[in-house]
Amino acid sequence: DGGITQSPKYLFRKEGQNVTLSCEQNLNHDAMYWYRQDPGQGLRLIYYSQIVNDFQKGDIAEGYSVSREKKESFPLTVTSAQKNPTAFYLCASPFQGGNQPQHFGDGTRLSIL
Amino acid sequence: QQQVKQSPQSLIVQKGGIPIINCAYENTAFDYFPWYQQFPGKGPALLIAIRPDVSEKKEGRFTISFNKSAKQFSLHIMDSQPGDSATYFCAASQGTALIFGKGTTLSVSS
């Protein structure tokens, strides 16, 4: 939506399985962010990247991994080490190249089978 | 460690009422305070934002009031409508990622 595309919209993970969530942007922005949203908890930062081939851990990075090989793509892998992965995952990128993420995708809802 | 505290958790108002959502922050280095609106199954959308050198900002029916000395800011929605029913998040940042409040679920009854 509005330049940030997340897929799939719904995803199911089996025990011990890694799954990858896609985030693509056509805004030509340098920075991209991943947040996790749990009911009643607000949004918490998982990882962020301010430039290609570089990324930083956020507040809850354990059990997650990312890559930033292309400017337009910032995929998030939820590994089997993440014991409570059920959540709504949101990708964001700032408007006009600023440092504050203001533009969100429509999210991926991950559930455990 | 919650750096942005938001209240109330939920709010019910009648159509035409003025819901007020409050947030308090701890880090005086924050320099950007946005509000987001989120509908079910969608990502948050930026509603309005303010910087600490301004005490009030209005955009349409939405107003942010900012009190730097008290480290508090609030969102007022004038003439609220049923279509305003959503979850609202305040946030704060210091140049990198945003720190969010836990959200307020607003219901506007007709």
Chai-1 contact restraints between the chains, C-beta under 6 A:
chainA,res_idxA,chainB,res_idxB,connection_type,confidence,min_distance_angstrom,max_distance_angstrom,comment,restraint_id
A,Y33,B,A97,contact,1.0,0.0,6.0,A-B,restraint_1
A,Q41,B,K102,contact,1.0,0.0,6.0,A-B,restraint_2
A,G42,B,F100,contact,1.0,0.0,6.0,A-B,restraint_3
A,G42,B,G101,contact,1.0,0.0,6.0,A-B,restraint_4
A,G42,B,K102,contact,1.0,0.0,6.0,A-B,restraint_5
A,G42,B,G103,contact,1.0,0.0,6.0,A-B,restraint_6
A,L43,B,F100,contact,1.0,0.0,6.0,A-B,restraint_7
A,L45,B,A97,contact,1.0,0.0,6.0,A-B,restraint_8
A,Y48,B,A97,contact,1.0,0.0,6.0,A-B,restraint_9
A,L90,B,G43,contact,1.0,0.0,6.0,A-B,restraint_10
A,N99,B,G95,contact,1.0,0.0,6.0,A-B,restraint_11
A,N99,B,T96,contact,1.0,0.0,6.0,A-B,restraint_12
A,Q100,B,Y32,contact,1.0,0.0,6.0,A-B,restraint_13
A,Q100,B,S93,contact,1.0,0.0,6.0,A-B,restraint_14
A,P101,B,L98,contact,1.0,0.0,6.0,A-B,restraint_15
A,Q102,B,L46,contact,1.0,0.0,6.0,A-B,restraint_16
A,F104,B,G43,contact,1.0,0.0,6.0,A-B,restraint_17
A,F104,B,P44,contact,1.0,0.0,6.0,A-B,restraint_18
A,G105,B,G43,contact,1.0,0.0,6.0,A-B,restraint_19
A,D106,B,K42,contact,1.0,0.0,6.0,A-B,restraint_20
A,D106,B,G43,contact,1.0,0.0,6.0,A-B,restraint_21
A,G107,B,G43,contact,1.0,0.0,6.0,A-B,restraint_22
